[in-house]
Amino acid sequence: MPTPLPARTAEQRAEALVKAGQVRKERREMLTALKAGRLSLLDVLDRGDDTARQTRALHLLQSLPGVGTVKARRHLVDLGISETRRIQGLGAQQRTRLIELFPPQA
């Protein structure tokens, strides 16, 4: 039988909502910078913070300039990466192949 979730106080729930909002804002800013070309795929993959590591690979590829939903999904299938995989769950070879597909622009 699954263990029930611990009861949270109203204050703890409010703090969690604020934290979740901050993470979503940071992720949106990171992906917007990627789309605008201010960040490269390598920059995002090399970030060590939770915001980048917990971003889904599909959302990351969709945020690249010139890559939409169809191309992003096609690349993930070609690389053998699940659409629900997060950046932190990518293997070394998958990361390397992504960087080869989308090299940093000089």
Wavefront OBJ file of the C-alpha trace (Angstrom):
o trace
v 0.000 0.000 0.000
v 1.449 3.436 -0.902
v 2.555 5.742 1.858
v 0.286 8.771 2.212
v 1.736 12.201 1.555
v 2.583 14.223 4.655
v 0.082 16.882 5.628
v 1.243 20.402 4.699
v 0.342 23.605 6.435
v -1.128 26.488 4.486
v 2.188 28.320 4.876
v 4.164 25.387 3.458
v 1.806 25.138 0.470
v 2.132 28.879 -0.166
v 5.943 28.663 -0.039
v 5.888 25.746 -2.474
v 3.690 27.716 -4.884
v 6.065 30.679 -4.789
v 9.082 28.438 -5.380
v 7.341 26.659 -8.279
v 6.502 30.018 -9.847
v 10.133 31.130 -9.605
v 11.361 27.919 -11.232
v 8.860 28.286 -14.095
v 9.952 31.903 -14.606
v 13.658 30.949 -14.659
v 12.963 28.109 -17.117
v 10.922 30.402 -19.379
v 13.735 33.003 -19.371
v 16.352 30.326 -20.155
v 14.334 28.894 -23.045
v 13.555 32.381 -24.386
v 17.280 33.226 -24.358
v 17.972 29.966 -26.200
v 15.330 30.794 -28.831
v 16.767 34.309 -29.246
v 20.304 32.965 -29.692
v 21.691 34.514 -26.499
v 22.382 30.991 -25.194
v 23.546 27.918 -27.069
v 22.446 24.346 -26.524
v 25.859 23.662 -25.002
v 25.379 26.539 -22.521
v 22.109 25.040 -21.329
v 23.442 21.480 -21.157
v 26.454 22.664 -19.135
v 24.372 24.575 -16.591
v 24.443 22.841 -13.243
v 21.309 24.339 -11.750
v 18.030 22.505 -11.226
v 16.189 24.769 -13.646
v 18.185 23.492 -16.607
v 18.576 19.921 -15.398
v 14.837 19.453 -14.886
v 13.841 20.836 -18.287
v 12.426 18.240 -20.652
v 14.532 17.447 -23.709
v 11.543 18.071 -26.000
v 11.025 21.597 -24.638
v 14.746 22.262 -24.967
v 14.813 21.307 -28.648
v 11.601 23.198 -29.388
v 13.284 26.313 -28.025
v 16.140 26.141 -30.518
v 15.903 28.632 -33.401
v 14.330 26.996 -36.458
v 13.203 23.868 -34.607
v 9.514 23.306 -34.023
v 7.514 20.504 -32.509
v 7.762 18.148 -35.488
v 11.521 18.538 -35.978
v 12.166 18.280 -32.241
v 10.213 15.042 -31.980
v 11.904 13.652 -35.082
v 15.366 14.394 -33.644
v 14.446 12.780 -30.325
v 13.260 9.628 -32.098
v 16.463 9.529 -34.183
v 18.554 9.874 -31.017
v 16.528 7.345 -29.050
v 15.484 9.899 -26.428
v 12.028 9.779 -24.872
v 9.919 12.947 -25.184
v 9.506 12.973 -21.423
v 13.232 12.635 -20.670
v 14.712 15.483 -18.668
v 18.132 16.944 -19.393
v 19.564 15.464 -16.210
v 18.581 11.983 -17.448
v 20.439 12.184 -20.763
v 23.368 9.844 -21.209
v 26.820 11.005 -22.257
v 26.373 9.733 -25.828
v 22.956 11.373 -26.129
v 24.392 14.712 -24.969
v 27.295 14.395 -27.407
v 24.973 13.598 -30.329
v 22.713 16.546 -29.443
v 25.705 18.892 -29.448
v 26.832 17.461 -32.801
v 23.343 18.062 -34.244
v 23.155 21.607 -32.887
v 26.731 22.913 -32.570
v 27.314 26.243 -30.831
v 27.290 29.162 -33.253
v 30.484 31.206 -33.342
l 1 2 3 4 5 6 7 8 9 10 11 12 13 14 15 16 17 18 19 20 21 22 23 24 25 26 27 28 29 30 31 32 33 34 35 36 37 38 39 40 41 42 43 44 45 46 47 48 49 50 51 52 53 54 55 56 57 58 59 60 61 62 63 64 65 66 67 68 69 70 71 72 73 74 75 76 77 78 79 80 81 82 83 84 85 86 87 88 89 90 91 92 93 94 95 96 97 98 99 100 101 102 103 104 105 106
